[in-house]
Amino acid sequence: MKKVVVACVAVFLFACVALAQQNGTKDEAVALVKKAVAQYKSAGKDKALADINDSKGPFVDRDLYVVVYDMEGNCLAHGANAKQVGKNLMELRDPDGKFFVKERVELGKTKDSFWQDYKFVNPVSKQIENKSMYMEKVDGMLFGCGVYSK
């Protein structure tokens, strides 16, 4: 009986750790943005955007994915939704009506890096969740990655 209890506790702890690892952290989001910026600086714009657009590539990790916008709100790369690429998303709103891309571009006009809060669909849970997006402005583009919290 004691072995069964120990085994059950071990399975429970493993499940808790696995669930906790499902969501990316703020530090991981910042690191992914810095990795994408480094790729842009070393490989060039076309290669970096192609790599960021690859949903199975190095810029997607669980619920973390990199996006890139220009300063007019055009989506240049999106690791989780290729249908967004090439579209102007300035009028996109979150479920509360917040124009989050418009706000992002406005923040990018005055800051080289920043965090932004809004609501968005988590690609892993498929639920609308609170999201904090970290953005860095480089050569007139905004590179970002966000973390979700319920």
C-alpha positions, 0 to 999 in steps of 0.5 A: 500500500505504501508503494502505491501511495508513493507512486500516486504522489510521484505521478501527481507531482510529475503532472503538476510540473508538466502542467506548469511547464506548458506556459512560457514565462516572461523571462523566456518571452524576452529571451525569444525576442532577443534570439529573433532580433539576433537572427535578424541582425545576423541572417538578414530580414528575409531569412529571419522573418521566414524562420519566425513564420515557421510554426515548427521552427526555433521561434515557437515554444509551447504557448510562446511565439514571436511576432513582427510588425512594422510601424504601420501595423502590418504583420510581417511575421507571426509564429502562431498564425500565418494568416495574419502575415501581410495584413494590416492589423491596426483595427484588430481588437481584443475581447474588451474592445482594446485596439492592441496593435494600434496601442503597440505601434504607438508605444513603439514610437516612443519606446525601444522596448516595452510590455503591453497587456491585452487579451488574446486566444492562447494557441495551446489552451484555445481559450481567451486569456490575459496576455503580456507582450514584450516588444523590442523596436529594431530598424522600424520593426517591432519584435514581440513575444507574449506570455499568457495568464488565466 
